[in-house]
Amino acid sequence: MIAAMVRNLLDNAVRFTPQGGRVDVGVYGEGSEAVLQIEDSGPGIPPDDINRIFEPFFRGSRPTEDGTGLGLSIVKRIVARLGGSIELENMSGATMTGLRAVVRLPAAREAEAAR
């Protein structure tokens, strides 16, 4: 499940980042959580679409790439099943613009203790 989640997030980041752009990936621990953060220098998600982007088959108001619109809904279900959360945020700053995806999952030792 984690591999499918990462693959879908990275596929979106690479697909929507223009040639010569950047995709940065970070994995780290924060308290009792494992955090995956992916930032890209693509166009981000239009503000009117951000609240619907996890809906199955929703491809946004200006789809430019191939796809069915299932990738992010699959990611959302995987994250929920693993007891985590996901947040997407448009970035607009002096050093980088694009989209930031942050996935927070319970650390393995926390998940094992819950069994």
C-alpha positions in Angstrom: 0.0 0.0 0.0 2.8 2.4 0.9 4.5 1.8 -2.5 1.3 2.5 -4.4 0.8 5.7 -2.4 4.3 7.0 -3.0 4.1 5.9 -6.7 0.9 7.9 -7.2 2.1 11.0 -5.5 5.5 11.0 -7.3 3.8 10.3 -10.7 1.5 13.3 -10.2 4.5 15.5 -9.1 6.6 14.5 -12.1 3.7 14.7 -14.6 2.7 18.3 -13.6 6.2 19.7 -13.2 7.5 21.4 -16.3 10.7 20.3 -18.0 13.6 21.8 -16.0 11.4 21.9 -12.8 12.0 20.3 -9.5 10.5 17.5 -7.4 11.8 17.3 -3.9 11.1 14.3 -1.6 11.7 14.1 2.1 11.0 11.4 4.6 11.4 12.0 8.3 10.1 11.3 11.8 8.1 13.8 13.7 7.1 12.8 17.2 5.2 9.5 16.8 4.6 10.0 13.1 6.5 9.1 9.9 6.2 12.0 7.4 6.5 11.9 3.6 6.7 15.3 2.0 6.8 15.8 -1.8 7.1 19.3 -3.3 7.1 20.1 -7.0 7.5 23.2 -9.0 4.4 22.7 -11.2 1.4 24.9 -11.4 -0.3 23.6 -8.2 -4.0 23.0 -8.0 -6.5 25.7 -8.7 -8.1 27.0 -5.5 -11.6 26.0 -6.7 -10.4 22.4 -7.2 -8.4 21.8 -4.0 -11.3 20.7 -1.9 -12.5 18.2 -4.5 -9.1 16.8 -5.7 -9.4 13.6 -3.7 -12.8 12.7 -5.2 -12.7 9.7 -7.5 -12.6 10.6 -11.2 -12.2 14.3 -10.5 -9.4 15.6 -12.8 -9.7 19.3 -12.0 -11.2 22.1 -13.9 -8.4 22.2 -16.4 -7.1 18.7 -17.0 -4.1 18.7 -19.3 -2.7 15.2 -18.8 -3.9 11.7 -19.4 -5.4 9.9 -16.5 -8.6 8.7 -14.9 -8.6 11.0 -11.9 -8.3 8.0 -9.5 -4.7 8.5 -8.3 -5.3 10.9 -5.4 -8.5 9.2 -4.3 -6.5 5.9 -4.1 -3.8 7.7 -2.1 -6.4 9.2 0.3 -7.9 5.7 0.9 -4.5 4.2 1.6 -3.6 6.9 4.0 -6.9 6.6 5.8 -6.5 2.8 6.0 -3.1 3.2 7.5 -4.5 5.6 10.1 -2.8 8.7 8.7 -3.6 12.0 7.1 -2.7 13.8 3.9 -2.6 17.5 3.1 -2.1 19.2 -0.2 -1.0 22.9 -0.2 -0.2 25.3 -3.0 3.1 26.9 -2.4 4.0 30.4 -3.6 7.2 31.8 -2.3 10.4 33.5 -3.4 12.3 30.2 -3.7 9.7 27.8 -5.0 6.1 27.6 -6.2 4.1 24.5 -6.9 2.4 21.9 -4.8 3.3 20.3 -1.4 1.9 17.0 -0.4 2.4 16.0 3.2 1.5 12.5 4.4 1.6 11.7 8.1 1.4 8.0 9.2 1.7 6.5 12.7 5.3 5.3 13.2 5.7 1.5 12.9 6.2 1.0 16.6 3.0 2.9 17.3 1.1 0.8 14.7 2.4 -2.5 16.2 1.4 -1.4 19.7 -2.1 -0.8 18.5 -2.5 -4.4 17.4 
